[in-house]
Structure formats: C-alpha cells, structure tokens
C-alpha cells in the first residue's frame, strides 16, 4: 500500500501543475485577459519557435550515450508505426466526422514524452533514465511528427496529394528542429553558452504557453459535444497503446529500466504539441485540447496502476 501511495504522490506532483496552468488559461479567457487572437498568435509562436527550441535543446542536451539502447529505439519506431496503422483503421470505423479522425488518431498515439514522459522516467530512475529515454525520444519523436502531419492532412482533405503531404512534413518546424539536433550531435557542435541559454528560455516557455492556449480554447459545452471522440482517443492513449507497447517490449526481451522507461513514456498523456499542430493546420483544435485535458487527468490513475502492476511483477 505504501508503494502505491508513493507512486500516486509522484504522479500528482508531475500532473498537478499542468492542470493548474490549464485552469489559469480557462480563467484568463473567461475574464477577458486572453482572447482568440492571442491564442492564434501564441500558438504560431509555440509551433514555429518555442516547440522547435524545446525539441532541439532536449535532444542535444540529453544525448547521453544513446547507442547502448538503439534496440529500444528501433522497437519504439516499429511499435509506434503499427499502433498508428491500427488506430487509423479503428478511427475509420468509429469516428463519423472524417475531419476529426486525424485529431483522434494523433491524440491516441502521440505521447507528451519530452516533457511529462521524461519527468516520469527521471523520477523513477534518476539521471540513469536519460540514456534510455533520449535514445527512444530521438527516433520516436521524428515518427510522431511525421505521422501527425500525415493523419491530419489525410483526414482534412481526401484529395490532398502525397507530394503536398511530404512538402508539409519537410517544412514542419518540429521536423526541422529534430534534424538540426541530430546533425549537431553527429558533428559534435558546441553552441555558445549565450545561444544555449536563449534556447532554454524559449524551451521553458513552451509548455505553459501551450497549456494556456489549450485552456483558453477549452469549451465545456464542446467537451460534451465531442465527448465520444475524446473518449475514444483517451482509451487509445492511456490503455491500448501503453499496454500494447509494454507487452510487446516484454515479449521481445526488455526488462528493468528499459521496460520501465518504455511504459512511462508511452503512458504519458497526449502531447500538447497536438493542440498547437491542430490549430496551426486548421483542424479541430477544441477536440485536440479536450483530448489533452482528459488524458492528462486520467493518466494520473492509469500510470499509477501500470507502475504498481509492473513493480509487483518485478518487471521494472
């Protein structure tokens, strides 16, 4: 019982601040301090500047001997792609509004790994988790962004050509940031301290600004209207995907810290970047925000149960 309570306490310490920022966004919108124009401009700043800075800083500064865990990265890429294909098939059957399918699929497979997932792993394993998590993040984050652009493009326009989708991916600031980070690592580029510090400023403002925008865009009536697709995405994100990825990881031989990090990263809530991307690409941003809120709320319980179960089985 003591272990379970400690896990719950740890989960609350990670997720509670996110809820507080979302609530502040709701309140600021209600009292008129934040309006739709602010949300639109701020979303563009996050998507084009702050989020790429966060990704670049995260990959370049957390690149602690990832080569020893390349197997986990390869598994994560393959398992994520299979999960994406499965979710696309399910969404085509259960989501009536075709334009919402990409938002639901993205919300179900795309984890907030770089922020909440990494915090989970660090709390569980300390600095040792960096080597494992950075290897996984480096490969899977690229796939997340590519698949997110593809699924939103496909759901919003049936006539969107493959060429147009590839161009959108190539221009995506998040993809560019990941490529730049890997090149910097490969070339062993050492950025000046002043540049790194400036990048950290942008990186640190990413989550609060994104969540303020998400909170300000949240409409409780819309949550009621979009309840079923939000629930479908939540079930996929917090149950189907982490269970499938963790079970698959167990079957291929991952144990201990690798299996633990795999579960913690995959069980983290839907990524805040999903809301920013949906809004920037003129998708159903309200649905994306609702999915983030629901998965963040319920991940407190699902992650605690998962960690407790895996620890009781002495697998992590």
N, C-alpha and C positions, 0 to 999 in steps of 0.2 A: 504493500500500500504506500509506503514511504517513497519508493522509486517512482511509482505512478504519479504521486503528488509533485515530486520534483520535476518530472517531465512536463506536467501541466503548467507548473510555475514557470519553467523555462520557455514554453510555448507562448504563454501570455506575455512574458517580457519581450518577446520578439514581435508579436502581432498587435498588442495593445496600442503602441504608438501609431501604427498605421491607421487604426480605427479613429484615433483622436484627430489625426490630420484630415481624414475624410469628413468627420463631423464638423471640423472647423470650416472646411470647404462648403458644406451644406449651409452652415450658419451665415457665412460671409455672403453667400449668394442670396439667402433669404432677406438679409438686412440691406442688400443693395451695394455692398462694397466690391463684389465681384459680379460682372455681367457676362453675357455671351461673347462679347467682343474680346474681353480679357481672356476668356477661356480659349478662344480661337487663336489669338496671338501667342499666348503662353504655350499652347500645345505645339505650335510650329517651332518655338524656341526649344522646347524639350526634345522634339523629334529630330530637329536638324542640328542642334548644338549640344545641349546638356546630355542627352542619352548617348550620342556617339562618344562624348568625352568620358562618360561613366564606363562604357564598354572598353574603350582604349586603355584607360587607367587600370581597370580591373584586370585585363589580360596581361598588360605589360608589367604591372607591379606584383601580380600573383602567380607569375610564371616560375614556380619553384619545382624544378626537376620533374616536369610532367611526363618525360619519356618513359618512366618506370610504370606508368599507368595507361599506356596507349591502348591496351586491350579494353579497358573500361570505356575509353573514348569511342573506340570503334563499335563496341557493343551499344553504347548510348545512341550513336548515329543510326545504326541499323534498327534498333528497337523503336526509336522515335519515329522513323520513317514508316515502319509497319503500323505503329499506333495511329499515325496521321491517315494512312490509307483506310484503316478500319473505321476511324471516326468520320471520314468523308462518306463512306458507304452508309453508315448509320444515319448521318445527318440528312442524306438524300431521302431517307425513308421517313424520318420523324419530324423534320423541320419543314413546315409547309411553305413559309416565306423564303424563297430561294435566296434573296439578297441577305438574309440573316444567317445562312448556313456557314459562310466563311467566318463570321464572328463567333459562332458557336464552336466550330472546329478549332479555331485559334485559341479560344478560351479554354478548351478542354485539353489541348496537348502542350500549350506553351506555359512553362513554369517561370515564376519570378525567382530564377536560380541565382542570378548575380547579386541579388540583394537579400531576400529572405532565405532562400535556399543555402547560400553561403554562410549566412548568420547561423542557421540551424546547425550546419556542419561544424562551424568553428566552436559553437557552444558545446557540441557533443564531443569533439576530438581535439580542440585547440588548434595550434598552428600546423599540426601534422595533417590536418584536413586540406590545407592549401594545395599541396602537391597533387592530391587525388582530385579535388574539386576543380582546380584550374585546368587539368587535362580534360576532364569531362566538359567543362564550360566552353573551352576553346573550340571543340568540334561541334557540340550540340547547339550552341548559340547561333552559329552560322546557319545551320539547318533550320532552326526556329524561324529566323528572319526570312529565309528564302521561302519556306513553306507558308508562312503567314501572308507574304505578299501574293503568292500564287493562289491561296484559297480565297482571299478577299477579292482578288481580281476575278477569279472564276465565278464566284457567287454573285458579284455585282453586274457582270456583263458576260452573257453567254457567247457573244461574238468577239470577245477580247482575244486577239491573236497571241500565239506563243511568243512571237517576236516582241510585241508590246509588253508582255509579262516579263520577258528577260531584260528588256530595257529598264522597266520599273525596278527590277531587282538590282541591276547594275548601278542604278542611280540612288538606291536606298542608302541613306546616311549611315544606318546601322551596319550594313554590309561593308561599306567603305571603311568604317571605323575598325571593324574586325580584321579586314585585310591589312590595313595600315599597322595595326597592333602586331600581327604575326610577322610582317616584314621587319618591323622594328626589333622584334625578338630575334629573328633569324640573323639580322645584320648586327645584332648587339649594339643598337643605337642607344646612346645615353643622352637623354634630353636634359637641357639646362634646368637647374632647380627652379628657376623662375617660371619656366614653361610648365613643369610638372605641378607646381603649386597652383598656377592659374587653372590647369586642367582639373585639379582636385576641387577647386571652387565650383566649377560647372558640374562636376560629378556629384558633389554633395547636395546640390540644389535639385537634382533630377527627381528623386522620389517625392519629396514634399511638394514640389510644384506640380508634378503629375497627379498626385493624390488630391491636391487642392482642386485641380481642374476636374478630376473624376467626381469628387464630392459635390462641386458646384453644378455639375451636369446631371447629377442623380435626381430623378423624379420618382417619388414613391408610387405615384399612380402608374407611371410607366413600368415600374418594377412589377406591379400587379398585372399589367397588360402583357409584359414579356416574361412572365413567371416561368412558364413551361420551358421555353428555350434556355432560360437562365439556369433552371434546374438540370436540364439535360447536360449542359456544359459543366455544371458543378459536379454532377455524378461522374462524368468522364474524367474531370481533372483530379478529383480527390479520391476516387475509388478505382475506376477501371485502369487508368494509366499507371499510377504508382504500384498497384497490385501486379499488373502485367509485367512492368519493367523489373520490379523486385523479384518476382517469381522467376522470370526469365534469367535474371542475373544469378540467382541461386542455382538454377539448373545448369548454367554454363560454368559454375565453379567459383563465383565471387563470395567471399566471406569477410567477416570482420569490418574494418574501416571502409573497404571498397563497397561492400554491400550496404553498409550504413549510410555512406555518402550518397550512393545511388538512390536509396529510398528517400533521404531527406531532400535531395534536390528535386526529385520527381514529384514529391508530395507537397511541395511548396505551392502557394496559391497561384492563380492565373497572373501572368505578368502585367504590370502597369503599362508597359510599352504597348500592350494590345489595345488599350484605350486610345493612346496617342496615335497609333497607326490607323485605327479605325476612323478616328476623327479626321486625320490628315488625308485619308483616302476616301472621304465622304461616305463611310459606312455607317452602320447603326451604332454610334458611339455610346448612346444611352444603354443599349443592351450590353456592350462591352464593359461599361462601368458597373452595371448590375452584377455581371459575372465576377468581376474583381472583388466587389463587396461580399458577395455570397461565399466565394471560395476562400477569401481571407478570413471571414467569420468562422466558417465550418472547418477550415484547416486546423484550427486550434484543437479541435476534438479528434479529427482523423489522424493527424500527425502524432498526437499523444498516444492514441490506441495502437498505431502502427509500430512506434518505437517500443512501447511496452511489450507488445507481442513478440517482436523480433529479439528483444533483450531476454525475454523469458525463455525463448527457444535457444538462447546463446548463439545467435547467428551474427550479431553485431557487437 
